[in-house]
Amino acid sequence: MVNRELQEEMVRKMEGIFSSYGPEQSDLILGELASLGFVRVGGNPSAVSMENKVMELFVVMGLDEKGALVSHEILRFDQIRK
């Protein structure tokens, strides 16, 4: 089981990344998340999914037709299992 405080700290870092870059910089966002241990687990032209098993976090990012970020949602693994 992951330490909830460390998990929440990671969520804050992730939100900081999303707020630091513009929507058209989705590649930079993906790179930043990868540097935090996130691995791409799925995707298609309109969405990308990544997870960090150590932190038990999952993120899905919605993209427009040009690949710009239009939405994101961060979920803990226990939220997905419900």
C-alpha positions in Angstrom: 0.0 0.0 0.0 1.3 3.4 -0.9 1.9 6.2 1.6 -1.1 8.5 1.2 0.9 11.6 2.0 3.5 10.7 -0.7 0.7 10.0 -3.1 -1.0 13.4 -2.5 2.4 15.1 -2.9 2.7 13.4 -6.3 -0.8 14.6 -7.3 0.2 18.1 -6.4 3.4 17.8 -8.6 1.2 16.5 -11.5 -1.3 19.3 -11.2 1.7 21.7 -11.2 2.9 20.2 -14.4 -0.5 20.5 -16.1 -0.8 24.1 -15.0 2.8 25.0 -16.1 2.4 24.1 -19.7 -0.1 25.2 -22.3 -2.5 22.8 -24.0 -0.4 22.7 -27.1 2.6 21.3 -25.1 1.1 17.9 -24.5 4.4 16.2 -25.5 6.3 18.1 -22.8 3.6 17.1 -20.2 4.0 13.5 -21.2 7.8 13.8 -20.8 7.4 15.4 -17.4 5.1 12.7 -16.2 7.5 10.0 -17.6 10.2 11.6 -15.5 8.1 11.1 -12.4 7.8 7.4 -13.2 4.6 7.3 -15.2 4.3 4.8 -18.1 2.0 5.0 -21.0 -0.6 2.2 -20.8 -3.0 3.1 -23.5 -4.2 5.7 -25.8 -5.6 6.7 -29.2 -5.6 9.9 -31.1 -8.1 11.5 -28.6 -6.7 10.2 -25.3 -3.6 9.0 -23.5 -3.5 6.9 -20.4 -0.5 6.6 -18.0 0.1 5.0 -14.7 2.6 4.9 -11.9 2.3 1.6 -10.1 4.6 2.6 -7.3 2.5 5.7 -6.4 -0.8 3.8 -7.4 -1.9 6.7 -9.6 -3.5 6.7 -13.1 -4.0 9.7 -15.4 -6.0 10.0 -18.5 -5.5 13.0 -20.8 -8.0 14.1 -23.5 -6.5 15.5 -26.7 -8.1 17.4 -29.6 -7.5 16.6 -33.2 -4.2 18.5 -33.2 -2.9 16.7 -30.1 -3.5 19.6 -27.7 -4.5 18.8 -24.2 -8.2 19.5 -23.5 -8.7 17.7 -20.3 -7.0 15.5 -17.7 -8.2 13.3 -14.8 -5.9 11.9 -12.0 -7.2 8.9 -10.2 -5.9 6.7 -7.4 -5.9 3.0 -8.0 -8.5 2.5 -5.2 -10.8 4.9 -7.0 -10.6 2.8 -10.2 -11.4 -0.4 -8.4 -14.7 0.9 -7.0 
